Amino acid sequence: MARISRVEKEKNKQRLDSIILDIFLQDGYSGILYERISILSAMKISTIQGYYPSRVCFLEALQGRVMPIFVDYLQLDGGREEFIRSWESALQENVFCNILKMLFVHIAEEQPSILAVNAVQRFRSLVELKLGADALADVDMLVGRSLLHMLQSEPA
């Protein structure tokens, strides 16, 4: 078996990262499966596992790419009321909800994902910077509303 160069390996990693992001945006974290990535990338599952030894490693492919998408749904320059309205409107969007679900799942684990925890901390810092410390209570309230919204939206 021929070994690939470091450049080729990095190129493959970037391609796989893009495929994983596309799957995530379309179907959420639960849609990211080795078999699906294999089909879309035309790579063997064992090759993909060399880049992502476990499913939790898929989070690395999303790191730094999901938060800007999430924030794009929100109005952070128009004051707290506009921020709340933009969040409530974003709850109608699958991509926004997929991002929230992923964060909820990976934070609620027995061993919370450090990537998810850091993402939440960075988001709270951004909100505080843009809207002030009082807006952190809005984030807490909106996270609770989001959980209830998702609960009501799930099929029985």
HUMO-V816425 format. One record per run of one state. SS is the DSSP state (alpha for helix, beta for strand, coil for the rest). FROM is the first residue (numbers start at 0). LEN is the number of residues. Records with the same first field share a line. If there is no record, write none. Layout:
SS->FROM-LEN, FROM-LEN
//
This chain:
coil->0-5, 27-1, 31-2, 41-3, 51-3, 62-3, 72-7, 90-3, 108-5, 131-3, 153-3
alpha->5-22, 28-3, 33-8, 44-7, 54-8, 65-7, 79-11, 93-15, 113-18, 134-19
//
